[in-house]
Structure formats: C-alpha cells, structure tokens
Amino acid sequence: MLKTLVSALIVLPCSATALVAQAAARPAWAQAVDSVVARELARTGTPGAQLAVVVDGAVAYSTGYGVADHESGRPVNEKTIFRVGSVTKMFTAAALNQLATKGQLDLHAPISTYVTELAGKRIGQVSTHQLLTHSAGWLDNAVPYGRMGEGALGEVFREVTDTLLFTNPGSVISYSNPGYSMAGYVAEVASKKRFASIVNDEVLAPLGMTTATFKPLEAMVRDFSQGHVGPPNGEVSLVRPFTENTAQWAAGFLIASAGEIARFTIAMMNDGKLNGTQVLSAQTVKNLTTGHMTMPGNETSKYGYGLAIGTSGTDRTWQHGGSINGFDAQVTMFPDRKGAVIWIDNRSGAPMQPVLDFVAERALGITRPPTPALPAERVPTAAERGQIVGTYRMGQITVELAEQNGGLVLRQGPATLPVMLVGKDRLVASPPGAPKVTLVMVRGAGGRVEYLHQGLRSLARQ
C-alpha cells in the first residue's frame, strides 16, 4: 500500500503552485529527471525527497517529490525542510572560517587556548584545523539522542578526556563527528555566542537561508519532513522520537531545504558572492575548498574543511553527503561549470547516486567516468603478510589480521573471514552471503601497515 501511495504522489513535483510558477522556465530536462526520481523513490519505498539544481550559477530547478511523512500524507514542496546529516559540516566549517577571517579565532592554535578545561591534556593540543580536516586522531561516534538545550555543547565538550584519541594527531585522516562538535564549542568560546547563533549570523542569514535552523522547536512550526526507517523494499515507519542531541548539532543536525542549500553552493562557486553581495569571505571559500588531507585509496581526492575535494572526469568537484536517522542528503558542486546538484530524502539507506548521476548528466552535461578496473585478487606473499598482520583499533572497533594456512584472515568478534590482496594496498574480505568489504592499507616506514582505512575512517595498528 505504501508503494502505491508513494508512486501516485511522486510522479511529478508535488506542489501544483510550484508547477505553475515553474512552467515558464521549466528546463527541458526536468520531465526526464522527474520520471527517474519517481521510479527510484517507488522502487526503494522512499516517501519523499527534494531536488535543487544549479546551472550557470543560478537555481534552474527546485522541487519536491512525494510526502513529508507517510502517516499524514503531507506533500513535499520546494520549501519543506529536512535534516541534512553531515552536510551540516560544510556550514559549521564556513562559520568557523568566517570567525577566523575576522580575527576572532585562530584555527591553528591548540583548542585548549579556548577550552581551558583541556589544558595539560593531550586532547587539548589538537588544533581546530585538525578537527575540521578529520586529522586530529579522534575516534568517531554518532549519537542521535543526547542532551538537549543549547548549554549541552559546553557541558559535554568541557568534559572530554584523552580517551577520545585513538592515534597521534596529524597522522591520518579519520572521520570524527565528535571532532566537529568540539569545533563548534571552540567557536562558542571564541565568539562568546551560542553555536546556532554563530552559524545563523555568519552563514545562514547572509545567504538568505531564512527557514534553515538547528532548533527543532523552530522547525516544528514550519513545513518540515519526518524521517523514515524500514527494511529494504519494506514498509517504513516514522523515526520516533524525533532525533535530537544538541551536543552534536555542529556535526550533523542542520534542518534545511535543498533550495536554500543551493544558495550556499552558488556563493561557494562565486568566491563568496551571492547576487553581487559578498556574503562569505573569499578566504573562507578558499579554506573550505583547499584539499588539506589525502584520502587513502584515492590519491586524487582530498578533504578540505567540511568538503571532499576531487574530480569527476575532467571536472573538479566539491561535495559532501549526510545521513541521520531517517534522512539522507548529498551536495555536489562542479565549480568549473558553476553547477550543483542538491538532494535530500526522508528514508535512511536508500542510495540514490544513479539518480544524481542522471541529473548531473542531463542538466550539466557531466558523465561519471567508468570505475577503473582493479588488479585481480591474490594471496599475499609471506613478506607481504609480515607487513600486514596485527591488531587494529579505533575506539571499541577492533580488527585482527592473522596468518592462517599460508594465507591471511580477518577476525572481528566471532567472525573469521578469508582476505585477499588487490594491487599493493587493498585488502578484500568476503563475508558469506554479503558484499565484499574493501580495506585500504596506509603504510609507514619500511612498508609496514600502520592503519586500515574504510569509508573515511581509520583503525590504528596497536
């Protein structure tokens, strides 16, 4: 029943008013895009979504599909706001860099300069720059429910200890939500303002993002979407209670619309200008879009501040995705063409990359290059096994690589999986009845493997 309902609602953009308003300027490719989106939302059982497309530095298309929540049947339109998960990080990074350009914050000073409770601790010696580039050596966790009230950020991050460190700062990139939350608290102390006010004053308000907010009590009196969860291709249910952890707002709790995020992308691709007004400093844009940390396994991609800096064929890309209980989001900018694709949906775990590739091709003429073929899998030699075997850990996650019967196995909890080597620096484990798992090895002196890396997260050799 859900799929039938959703299909009926998402064949075209939902708002009749929006259709009338867009009719005169409706792009030639819009109908094909709408058809592909409708098909994919129906296939995955995703209740609703939003799409905004920037072409030549202007919003060419902004619309909603489906329903904001499957219980009420409220339609999504171009103004509905969604949780955007880690897409938040580009806004957090922009706000901190705005403070830095005004001289209110030194991104390279130890964070204990601001959070004096951390003086004398190893954790206090990391810099805000390292937090924003995921190079601080902090472990990761994403806590969807936690303390509420704007004092929660300080309450939590004044109390952190060296147990958050899993390796030496500056050694490797490893994604850390707590790192971004700490960066948010550093900004609070430096500016003597609450985090949400900082982002609003430095980024959201100047960009005209008038409905974007971190505050659920503001979102609930606006047209906002609910998150949905459920098994693949099965019935969905609303996420209850509404996800909230004020102490991690800076890492992934912004609530916004695709159309408003499009305004951010336009300014980013125009050296901080929007409609001729300098709304972000050019230095902020440069800092966010400079590749600071190389991503293991992909030497052409680097992490800036809140953005992955890479290429798609011959086109440069700045992008970041997000996922939080019941919501997924993806923002991709193509700065050389002043184009962007912004997508948000309200069901977790339904990959929409083929849809976004289709939009980029039709609207911007960008074709994703084929994935290069990898070398064949092989059994690592004895010398290679000697460089690899060991225990690797990040927080409570522990993986052991061990020799067994002339080969290599991966042990995690009760599971023991055979492991093959691909090329020089990739390991492939094969769980029974599940997709293969690829781990990228990061080597140190003499070729010894020091880290295992997957999905921007690293495990350090013990």
PLY file of the C-alpha trace (Angstrom):
ply
format ascii 1.0
element vertex 462
property float x
property float y
property float z
element edge 461
property int vertex1
property int vertex2
end_header
0.00 0.00 0.00
2.81 2.36 0.82
4.47 1.93 -2.55
1.17 2.52 -4.36
0.54 5.67 -2.37
4.07 6.96 -2.84
4.06 6.22 -6.55
0.84 8.13 -7.01
2.29 11.12 -5.24
5.75 11.33 -6.77
5.18 11.04 -10.48
5.54 14.81 -10.72
6.74 17.56 -8.39
4.14 17.76 -5.71
3.17 21.37 -5.42
0.61 22.44 -8.03
1.52 26.03 -7.25
5.17 25.22 -7.86
4.30 23.65 -11.21
2.51 26.80 -12.32
5.35 29.02 -11.13
7.96 26.89 -12.85
6.09 26.37 -16.09
7.60 29.34 -17.91
11.19 28.43 -17.04
10.91 24.68 -16.67
14.12 23.14 -18.04
13.85 20.81 -21.00
15.39 18.01 -18.96
13.02 18.36 -15.99
10.43 15.83 -17.18
13.05 13.12 -17.68
14.52 13.86 -14.24
11.08 13.75 -12.60
10.40 10.36 -14.19
13.68 8.88 -12.99
13.18 10.23 -9.47
9.61 8.91 -9.34
10.73 5.47 -10.41
13.57 5.31 -7.88
11.51 6.57 -4.96
8.84 3.99 -5.74
11.42 1.23 -6.12
13.06 2.00 -2.78
9.86 2.86 -0.92
11.20 6.32 -0.07
8.28 8.54 0.95
9.63 11.90 -0.18
12.57 13.90 -1.46
13.77 17.26 -2.62
15.99 18.24 -5.52
17.65 21.54 -6.42
19.84 22.02 -9.48
22.16 24.96 -10.07
23.13 25.70 -13.68
25.47 28.56 -14.67
25.44 29.98 -11.16
21.65 30.16 -10.75
18.95 27.80 -9.47
17.50 26.17 -12.59
15.17 23.74 -10.83
13.98 23.30 -7.26
11.15 20.98 -6.37
9.79 18.36 -4.00
8.54 14.83 -4.53
6.27 12.56 -2.53
5.22 13.08 1.05
6.85 14.73 4.05
5.59 11.95 6.29
3.74 8.83 5.23
1.19 8.99 8.05
-0.27 12.41 7.26
0.40 12.36 3.53
1.59 15.97 3.61
3.24 16.69 0.25
6.85 17.76 -0.02
7.31 21.05 -1.82
10.37 23.14 -2.59
10.21 24.83 0.84
9.91 21.74 3.04
12.88 21.43 5.41
14.72 18.18 6.15
17.51 17.06 8.44
20.64 17.00 6.28
23.06 14.98 8.44
26.74 15.58 7.80
26.06 18.10 5.04
25.95 20.28 8.18
29.75 20.10 8.33
30.25 22.48 5.41
28.14 25.08 7.23
29.99 24.53 10.51
33.31 24.90 8.69
32.14 28.04 6.90
31.03 29.66 10.17
34.35 28.94 11.89
36.31 30.25 8.94
34.23 33.40 8.94
35.24 33.92 12.57
38.86 33.22 11.66
38.88 35.79 8.86
37.60 38.36 11.37
40.42 37.54 13.77
38.13 36.03 16.41
39.56 32.52 16.12
42.97 31.02 15.31
42.33 27.74 13.52
45.89 26.53 14.13
46.10 27.24 17.86
45.65 24.37 20.34
41.99 24.09 21.27
42.99 24.41 24.94
43.64 28.08 24.10
39.85 28.40 24.09
38.63 25.39 26.07
40.88 25.95 29.07
39.48 22.89 30.86
41.59 20.83 28.41
44.90 22.47 29.32
47.53 19.85 30.19
45.71 17.06 28.34
46.90 15.55 25.05
43.47 16.11 23.58
43.78 19.84 24.23
46.84 20.09 21.96
44.96 19.37 18.74
44.04 22.36 16.60
40.69 23.40 15.20
42.25 22.93 11.76
42.84 19.27 12.62
39.28 18.89 13.88
37.85 20.36 10.67
40.05 18.14 8.46
39.43 14.94 10.46
43.14 14.69 11.17
43.03 15.18 14.95
43.32 11.45 15.72
39.90 11.42 17.38
37.69 8.35 17.29
34.23 8.57 15.77
30.77 8.15 17.16
27.40 9.48 16.08
24.96 9.80 18.95
21.45 10.58 17.62
19.90 11.13 21.05
21.52 13.03 23.89
21.42 16.15 26.00
19.10 18.94 24.95
19.33 22.67 25.44
21.99 24.93 23.97
24.20 24.59 27.02
24.68 20.89 26.20
27.55 21.52 23.79
29.74 23.01 26.50
28.54 20.57 29.15
29.75 17.64 27.05
32.92 19.03 25.48
34.40 20.61 28.56
34.41 17.09 30.00
36.15 15.13 27.20
39.30 13.19 28.03
42.27 11.72 26.21
40.25 8.54 25.63
38.87 10.24 22.50
42.34 9.96 20.91
43.00 6.71 19.06
46.20 7.82 17.31
48.61 10.74 17.13
47.13 13.97 15.71
48.13 14.70 12.12
48.95 11.06 11.30
45.98 10.05 9.16
42.53 11.20 8.12
39.76 9.56 10.12
36.24 10.92 10.15
35.11 12.15 13.56
31.70 13.56 14.43
32.89 14.48 17.96
35.72 16.45 16.34
33.24 18.68 14.54
31.16 19.06 17.68
34.28 20.20 19.55
34.99 22.69 16.75
31.52 24.07 17.34
32.26 24.54 21.01
35.60 26.24 20.26
33.61 28.70 18.15
31.21 29.31 21.05
34.03 30.15 23.43
35.93 32.28 20.92
32.90 34.35 19.89
31.01 34.27 23.19
27.85 33.24 21.33
25.85 30.04 21.07
26.74 27.78 18.16
23.38 28.06 16.37
23.56 31.85 16.55
27.10 31.81 15.13
26.08 29.75 12.09
22.96 31.83 11.58
24.75 35.17 11.85
27.83 34.20 9.82
26.31 31.95 7.15
22.57 31.30 7.08
21.21 34.84 7.42
23.68 36.45 4.98
22.74 33.77 2.43
19.01 34.34 2.91
18.51 30.82 4.29
15.59 32.01 6.38
13.97 28.65 7.21
17.18 26.71 7.89
17.67 26.03 11.60
19.27 23.74 14.16
16.37 24.15 16.56
13.58 21.52 16.48
11.17 23.91 18.21
11.61 26.30 15.28
11.40 23.52 12.70
8.14 22.14 14.08
6.23 25.34 13.27
7.48 25.24 9.68
6.83 22.85 6.83
9.21 20.08 7.86
9.68 16.46 6.93
9.84 13.47 9.24
12.49 10.78 8.91
11.53 7.22 8.00
13.18 3.85 8.53
12.37 0.33 7.46
13.80 -2.83 5.90
14.93 -2.71 2.27
11.89 -2.66 -0.02
9.61 -2.96 3.01
7.11 -0.82 4.87
8.51 2.29 6.52
7.75 3.87 9.85
8.42 7.31 11.29
11.50 7.79 13.43
10.17 8.30 16.94
11.08 10.24 18.96
12.39 12.98 16.68
16.19 12.74 16.66
17.87 15.34 18.86
21.28 15.71 20.51
22.18 19.37 20.92
25.78 18.49 21.80
26.29 17.20 18.23
24.49 19.94 16.31
27.76 21.03 14.68
28.38 17.55 13.28
25.08 16.78 11.60
21.84 18.33 12.88
21.08 21.22 10.50
17.50 21.29 9.18
17.22 22.94 5.75
15.77 22.73 2.25
17.59 21.81 -0.94
16.69 25.17 -2.46
18.27 27.09 0.40
21.39 24.93 0.32
21.60 25.81 -3.38
22.16 29.42 -2.34
25.18 28.30 -0.32
26.61 26.42 -3.31
26.17 29.44 -5.58
28.11 31.64 -3.16
30.81 28.99 -2.77
31.30 28.78 -6.54
31.41 32.57 -6.86
34.18 33.38 -4.35
31.62 34.04 -1.62
29.31 36.34 -3.59
25.56 35.93 -3.95
23.60 38.30 -6.18
26.60 40.61 -6.25
26.96 40.78 -2.46
29.96 39.33 -0.60
28.19 37.05 1.88
31.15 34.75 2.65
34.73 35.92 2.61
36.83 34.76 -0.33
39.30 33.37 2.22
36.55 31.23 3.76
35.78 29.76 0.34
39.47 29.13 -0.33
39.98 27.43 3.03
36.96 25.16 2.63
37.90 24.11 -0.90
41.62 23.52 -0.39
42.45 19.83 -0.11
44.19 19.51 3.25
44.25 15.74 3.84
44.69 12.99 1.22
42.12 10.20 1.28
43.78 6.78 1.34
42.99 4.73 -1.73
42.13 7.76 -3.84
45.14 9.99 -4.31
43.19 12.48 -6.44
40.71 13.22 -3.64
41.40 15.25 -0.52
39.40 16.56 2.38
39.12 20.31 2.82
37.03 21.86 5.56
33.67 20.11 5.52
34.06 19.17 1.85
35.61 16.36 -0.16
37.69 17.89 -2.94
38.05 15.71 -6.02
37.24 15.23 -9.70
34.63 13.64 -11.91
36.39 13.03 -15.17
37.89 16.40 -16.05
35.55 18.36 -13.77
36.53 19.44 -10.28
34.05 18.53 -7.55
33.33 19.75 -4.03
30.93 17.50 -2.23
29.66 16.03 1.00
26.96 13.58 1.92
24.89 13.19 5.05
22.83 10.57 6.82
20.95 10.80 10.10
18.07 8.73 11.48
15.56 8.65 8.63
17.24 11.13 6.27
19.91 11.10 3.54
21.45 14.06 1.73
24.05 14.74 -0.94
25.51 18.03 -2.16
27.84 18.05 -5.17
29.28 21.22 -6.69
31.01 21.42 -10.06
32.81 24.76 -9.63
34.28 24.97 -13.13
30.74 24.94 -14.53
29.13 26.81 -11.62
26.73 23.91 -11.34
25.46 21.88 -8.40
23.08 19.06 -7.55
21.48 19.05 -4.11
19.39 16.09 -2.96
17.62 15.28 0.32
15.29 12.37 1.06
13.42 11.14 4.11
14.30 7.46 4.25
17.63 6.16 5.52
19.74 3.80 3.49
18.28 4.08 0.00
21.27 5.00 -2.22
20.32 7.49 -4.91
23.69 8.01 -6.63
22.39 6.76 -10.02
19.65 9.41 -9.84
22.14 12.14 -9.04
24.43 10.98 -11.86
21.46 11.16 -14.23
20.64 14.70 -13.09
24.26 15.83 -13.49
24.40 14.38 -16.99
21.11 15.84 -18.19
21.38 19.25 -16.52
25.12 19.87 -16.60
26.46 17.58 -19.29
28.64 15.70 -16.82
29.10 11.98 -17.30
30.57 10.00 -14.44
33.72 8.25 -15.69
33.75 4.47 -15.52
35.23 2.94 -12.40
38.76 1.81 -13.25
39.34 -1.91 -13.20
41.35 -3.18 -10.24
44.02 -5.87 -10.39
42.93 -9.44 -9.71
42.66 -10.64 -6.14
45.62 -12.73 -4.97
47.01 -14.38 -1.87
49.56 -12.06 -0.21
53.12 -13.33 -0.14
54.84 -14.24 3.13
56.73 -10.94 3.06
53.51 -9.00 2.47
51.73 -10.87 5.25
54.56 -9.90 7.59
53.87 -6.23 6.90
50.12 -6.62 7.42
49.45 -8.99 10.33
48.48 -7.29 13.56
45.62 -5.81 15.58
43.99 -2.56 14.51
41.67 -0.49 16.66
39.60 2.68 16.77
37.63 3.06 19.97
35.60 -0.10 20.53
36.16 -1.37 16.98
38.92 -3.98 16.81
40.09 -5.98 13.79
42.82 -8.60 13.75
44.65 -9.68 10.60
46.39 -13.01 11.04
48.18 -15.69 9.02
46.34 -18.94 8.53
47.19 -21.86 6.25
49.60 -19.83 4.14
47.09 -17.02 3.66
45.54 -14.13 5.53
42.33 -13.94 7.55
40.43 -11.12 9.22
38.99 -11.67 12.67
36.37 -9.40 14.17
34.27 -10.65 17.06
33.22 -14.23 16.31
33.80 -13.88 12.56
36.88 -15.13 10.72
36.98 -14.16 7.04
39.48 -15.02 4.29
41.34 -11.98 2.97
42.89 -11.40 -0.43
45.23 -8.67 -1.61
44.29 -6.39 -4.53
47.18 -4.45 -6.00
49.56 -3.19 -3.34
47.33 -1.52 -0.79
43.84 -3.01 -0.84
42.56 -5.93 1.19
39.29 -7.62 0.28
37.37 -9.69 2.84
34.46 -11.87 1.77
31.65 -12.23 4.33
29.38 -15.19 3.48
26.22 -14.06 1.70
27.17 -10.37 1.83
29.04 -7.91 -0.40
32.83 -7.93 -0.24
34.49 -5.49 2.14
37.49 -3.47 0.92
40.06 -2.04 3.32
42.79 0.35 2.21
46.16 -0.05 3.92
48.12 3.03 4.96
51.81 2.20 5.24
54.53 3.67 7.37
58.30 3.34 7.32
59.59 0.23 5.59
56.16 -0.60 4.15
54.69 -1.71 7.49
50.94 -1.19 7.54
50.03 1.35 10.22
46.33 1.88 9.50
43.36 0.18 7.89
41.04 2.66 6.20
37.43 2.33 5.09
34.76 4.94 4.43
36.99 7.81 5.62
37.55 6.06 8.97
40.84 4.56 10.08
41.87 1.87 12.53
45.33 2.24 14.06
47.76 -0.63 14.43
48.34 -1.45 18.08
0 1
1 2
2 3
3 4
4 5
5 6
6 7
7 8
8 9
9 10
10 11
11 12
12 13
13 14
14 15
15 16
16 17
17 18
18 19
19 20
20 21
21 22
22 23
23 24
24 25
25 26
26 27
27 28
28 29
29 30
30 31
31 32
32 33
33 34
34 35
35 36
36 37
37 38
38 39
39 40
40 41
41 42
42 43
43 44
44 45
45 46
46 47
47 48
48 49
49 50
50 51
51 52
52 53
53 54
54 55
55 56
56 57
57 58
58 59
59 60
60 61
61 62
62 63
63 64
64 65
65 66
66 67
67 68
68 69
69 70
70 71
71 72
72 73
73 74
74 75
75 76
76 77
77 78
78 79
79 80
80 81
81 82
82 83
83 84
84 85
85 86
86 87
87 88
88 89
89 90
90 91
91 92
92 93
93 94
94 95
95 96
96 97
97 98
98 99
99 100
100 101
101 102
102 103
103 104
104 105
105 106
106 107
107 108
108 109
109 110
110 111
111 112
112 113
113 114
114 115
115 116
116 117
117 118
118 119
119 120
120 121
121 122
122 123
123 124
124 125
125 126
126 127
127 128
128 129
129 130
130 131
131 132
132 133
133 134
134 135
135 136
136 137
137 138
138 139
139 140
140 141
141 142
142 143
143 144
144 145
145 146
146 147
147 148
148 149
149 150
150 151
151 152
152 153
153 154
154 155
155 156
156 157
157 158
158 159
159 160
160 161
161 162
162 163
163 164
164 165
165 166
166 167
167 168
168 169
169 170
170 171
171 172
172 173
173 174
174 175
175 176
176 177
177 178
178 179
179 180
180 181
181 182
182 183
183 184
184 185
185 186
186 187
187 188
188 189
189 190
190 191
191 192
192 193
193 194
194 195
195 196
196 197
197 198
198 199
199 200
200 201
201 202
202 203
203 204
204 205
205 206
206 207
207 208
208 209
209 210
210 211
211 212
212 213
213 214
214 215
215 216
216 217
217 218
218 219
219 220
220 221
221 222
222 223
223 224
224 225
225 226
226 227
227 228
228 229
229 230
230 231
231 232
232 233
233 234
234 235
235 236
236 237
237 238
238 239
239 240
240 241
241 242
242 243
243 244
244 245
245 246
246 247
247 248
248 249
249 250
250 251
251 252
252 253
253 254
254 255
255 256
256 257
257 258
258 259
259 260
260 261
261 262
262 263
263 264
264 265
265 266
266 267
267 268
268 269
269 270
270 271
271 272
272 273
273 274
274 275
275 276
276 277
277 278
278 279
279 280
280 281
281 282
282 283
283 284
284 285
285 286
286 287
287 288
288 289
289 290
290 291
291 292
292 293
293 294
294 295
295 296
296 297
297 298
298 299
299 300
300 301
301 302
302 303
303 304
304 305
305 306
306 307
307 308
308 309
309 310
310 311
311 312
312 313
313 314
314 315
315 316
316 317
317 318
318 319
319 320
320 321
321 322
322 323
323 324
324 325
325 326
326 327
327 328
328 329
329 330
330 331
331 332
332 333
333 334
334 335
335 336
336 337
337 338
338 339
339 340
340 341
341 342
342 343
343 344
344 345
345 346
346 347
347 348
348 349
349 350
350 351
351 352
352 353
353 354
354 355
355 356
356 357
357 358
358 359
359 360
360 361
361 362
362 363
363 364
364 365
365 366
366 367
367 368
368 369
369 370
370 371
371 372
372 373
373 374
374 375
375 376
376 377
377 378
378 379
379 380
380 381
381 382
382 383
383 384
384 385
385 386
386 387
387 388
388 389
389 390
390 391
391 392
392 393
393 394
394 395
395 396
396 397
397 398
398 399
399 400
400 401
401 402
402 403
403 404
404 405
405 406
406 407
407 408
408 409
409 410
410 411
411 412
412 413
413 414
414 415
415 416
416 417
417 418
418 419
419 420
420 421
421 422
422 423
423 424
424 425
425 426
426 427
427 428
428 429
429 430
430 431
431 432
432 433
433 434
434 435
435 436
436 437
437 438
438 439
439 440
440 441
441 442
442 443
443 444
444 445
445 446
446 447
447 448
448 449
449 450
450 451
451 452
452 453
453 454
454 455
455 456
456 457
457 458
458 459
459 460
460 461
